[in-house]
Amino acid sequence: MSDVQDWNRKIIDEFRANEGRVGGQFEGAPVLLLHTTGARTGQERVNPMMFLDLDGHRYVFASKAGADTNPDWYRNLVAHSDVTVEVGTDTYAAQALPVSGEDRDRIYQEQARRYPGFAEYQQDTERLIPVVELLPKG
């Protein structure tokens, strides 16, 4: 298991053991678990990540801490937009919809205002960090 997978597993276990709350670098931050389907493998992948609830919508950010490539989970949801979301003690099916243009900029700016690390992530890379809406199904 890679270091990233091991780190993710610890966060996922802590999340599930504490009704969606985790410590460490995520202490007090809104965190969810995003289940995607592997673009190549078709296998389920689960990734912990911060989210933003804004104006009745829920968003996640493919920041990868400012790396020059998008995270694997983003490639997965572009290939398979049907996802599952765990937040707190709730789990629901959703469709992942990338947000673009002025809406993307407005949403990302709000996340960066609340959590300045996201401003740093965008400054650290030349790519435009994707914003994804998680639209509940049903």
N, C-alpha and C positions, 0 to 999 in steps of 0.2 A: 504494500500500500504506500502511495506517495505521501510526502509530508503534507501536501494540500488535502488529500483525502483523509488523512489521519486527523488533521486540524478540523476539517468539516465534520467528521464523525463525532469528535468531542463536543462541538457546538450543537450538533443535532441531538445528541444524547442529553445534554444539559437543557436544551430547549424543551424536549419532551418530558423530562423529569420535573420541570419547574413551570408548567403551564404556559410555556412560551417566553419565559424570562431567562436571560443569560447574563453573565458577568463579563469580566475582562474588557476588551476593547468595545464590546457591545453594551456595556452596563448602561441601563436606562434608555437605550435606543430602541426604536420599533424594529423588530426582527421577525421575519417570516421564513418558512422553509418552502422553496419552490421545487416542485417535482416536474422534471422535463423528460422527454423521450429522446434518447441518444440519436443524433442525426445519422450516424453510421451504424451503430450497434442495435438500435431499437430498444435498448435496455433503459429502465427507469434510472434517473439520476436525481439526487436531492442536494440542493445547495442552500445554505443559510445566507440571508442577505437583509440589509436594511431596506425599509420601504417608506413611502410617503403617502399618507391619506390626505387628499386635497380636493375640496369642493365635491365630496361624495364619490371620488374615484381613488383607486389604489395604484401606485406606480412603484416600479423597481428600476434600478440603474445599473447598466452593464459597465461599471467603472473599472473593474479589475485593478483597483488601487492606482489608476493612472498608467497602466501598461500600454504598450503600443498596439496590442491586439485585443479584440473582444474576448470575453470569457467564453469557455466552451458552452456554458448553459445558454448563452445568447444564440449561438449557432444552432443549438438544439431546438430552441423555441421558434426560430425562423423556419426550420424544417418541419416542425410539428407544433402548431400553435396551441393545441389542447394541452393544458397544464393542470396540476393540482396544487393548491395553496394550503399550507398550514399556518394559521396565525392564532396565537393564544391556544385555546383548546378546540378551536374550530378548524375543520377541513372542508374545502369546497373545490369544485371543478371550475375552471376559468379558461377564457381564451386570452392569449398573450398578444397584444396589439402594439407594435412599435409606434411611437408618437414622433411626429416630425414638425419642422418649421417653427413658427412662433410658439405653438403650444409646447413643443419640446423645450424650447429655450426658457419659457416662463416656468415650467415645472422644474427643470433642472436648477434654475436660479433660486427657486424657493428651497429646494433641498440643500443647495450650497449655503443659503442664508442660515438655515437651521443647523446644518452640520458642515462647518467650513472645510473639513477634509475633502469634501466633494469638489469645492472650488480648486483646491490643490491638485486633485486628480485630473481635472480638465486642463490645468496649466501644464501638467507633466507629460501630456501626450498631444500629438498633432491630430489624432482621430477625434471625431465628435462622439462623445460618449452617448450611447443609445439610452433612451428612456422608453420603458415598456409599461403600458397599462394592463392590469390584470382584471379583465371584465368577467364578473361571475356569470356562470351559465344558469339558465333557468329562472 
